Amino acid sequence: MYSEGMSTPERLIESTRELLWERGYVGTSPKAIQQHAGAGQGSMYHHFAGKPDLALAAIRRTAEEMRATAEAVLGGDGPAPERVAAYLLRERDVLRGCPVGRLTMDPDVIASPELRAPVTETLQWLRERLAGIVQEGVERGEFDAALDPAEVASTIVATVQGGYVLARATGSPEAFEAGVRGLLALLAPREGR
């Protein structure tokens, strides 16, 4: 499953990331992590103080990856509507859901200020990044001047996260795709404005 050159701490972090996404915090036992990573109990506790410490490293890594993935399509200086559309239309495993967004539904993660912090910071970063792009688009006349960039950014994030929920509930990506199409239609410039 993992490359032979991957260190034990890396295998533990990657295993924890995958298990948190699939099972949540409570369902991710130290034993399951060790089995998934092919690491012994001694190795796990040699590198990490315990499950919360390892979970924090995994959540931080997941958050960093989400930021990098979003920035890959949001970065640059192209037209704001195209950058927003690229973010909304980028390839995703819709039925699996968002690894960061799913953590918001995990009561143990949300109850822990340490585990919740990277989740909160990442979603805040995403909203701020999108708001900045929408603001650029408003200033360049690419979006309606009446749009509130912060509200539009929250709507974009809510559409994506809610789309994951609807897709998972129906077992089909169509609900996600319909939400994205609807949002793009609402953001499209109107003739005669």
N, C-alpha and C positions, 0 to 999 in steps of 0.2 A: 504494500500500500504506500509506504513512504520510501523515498530514495535511501539507499544504503549510507549515503554521506550525510544524512540529516542527523543532527545531534539529538540526544535524549531530551533535553529541554524543548527543542523545537518540535519533536514528535508529541510531547506532552501538551504543548500549547495548541498545536494543530488538532490533535484529538479532542481536546476540550472545546475548541471552537466548534467543531463538527457536532459533538454531542450536545452542547448547549443549544445549537440551532435545531437539532432534531428532538431533544428530550426536555429542554429547560434545565434550570439549575438543580432542582430537587431530583430530577431523573438522571442527572449526571453524577454518578457515584465515583469516588476515587478508584474503586475496583474496575469500573467500566472504562475509565480514562486509561488506567494502566494496561488493561487488556487491549484496548483500541490502539494504544501507542506502542505496544510490545515492550513495556518497561515494567520493572519491578517496583514494589512499594518503597524499597530503600532509595531507588533512583528518584522517584517522585518527591519524596520528602527531603532528599539531599538538595534538590534544585528549587523546591518551593516549600514555603512554610506550611501549606495545607491547601485544601480545596479552594477556600476563598482567594488565596494568593494566586493560585493557578488560574482560577476563573477570571480574576482581574486582568492578568496578562493576556488571556484569550480574548476578553471583551475589548481590551485596548487594541489588540491586533485587528480584530474584526472592524472596529471603528476606523482605524487607520486605513484599512483596505477599502471601506465604503467611501471614505473621503477621496482617496486616490482614484477610485473608479468614477465617482461623480466628477471630479476635477478633470479627468481625461476627456469628458465630453463637454464640460462647461467652460474649460479654459479657452484661451485664444481671444481674438478680437472680432470674430465674425458677427453678423447680425444677431441681436438678442433673441428674436423669435426662433431662429435656427438653432441656437445653443440650447434654449429651453426645450424645443422639440427633440433635439438629439438626446437630452437627458430623459425625457419621457418615453422615447421610442427605443432607447438602447436595449440590447439583448439582456434578458433576465430570465431566471428560473422562477417564473411567476407562481407556480403551484407550490414551490418550496417556501416562498415568502422571503421577507427581508431579514437577514440575520440580526440586524440592529433593531429594527422595528419589533421583531418578535420578542426581544428582551424586555420591551416595555410592558408586555403582557405577563411577565414572570414576576409574581409577587415577591419572591425572595431577592431578585435583582433590584426591584424598585424599593424594597424596604431597606436596602443597604446603600447608604450614601456613597461608599467607595465603588461599589459595582455599578450603581446608577450613573455616576458622574460621566464616564466616557460615552454612555448612551445619550444623555442629555446634551453634552457638549457637541456631539456629532450631529444630532438633529438640529441644534441651534446653529451650528456652522452651516449646515445645508440651507436652512431658511435664510440666513444672512447672505450666503453666496448667491442664492437665487434672487433675493431681493435686490442685490447689487446689479445683477444682470438685467432684471426688469427695469430698474431705475435707468440704466444705460439706454434701454430700448425706449423708454418714455422720453428721455432727453433727446434722442435721435429721431423721434417721431415714428418709431417702429411699433410702438404700442400706444393705445389710447392714453391721452394725457390724464384722464380721470382715474386711471388705475392707481391703487395704493400698492407700491411694490412689496411692502411687508405682508399685506393681506394676500396678494397674488402668490407670493412665495409660500406662505402657509397653505394656500389652496393646492399648490403643486405638490407639496409634501403630503398633504392629506389625501390627495387623489391617488398618489402612488401607494401609500401605506394602506389606505382603504381598499384600493384595487387588489392588493395582495389578499386581504381578508375575504373579499367577495369571490376572488378566483379560487381560493382554498375551500370556501364554503360550497361552491358549486362544482368543484373538481374540474374547472375549465378556465383557461386564460381569457375567455371572451369577455367576462365582466371587467377584468383589468383593462383590456384593450378598448372596451367601450368607454370606460371612464377617461382614458387618455385621449381618445378621439373627441369626446365631448369637451374636455378642457381645452384642447387645441382649437376647436371650433369657437369656443368662447373668447379665446385670446386672439383669434385672427382679426386683422384689421377689417373694418366695415367700410364699404364704399359710401361716399356721401357724408362722412362725419366731418 
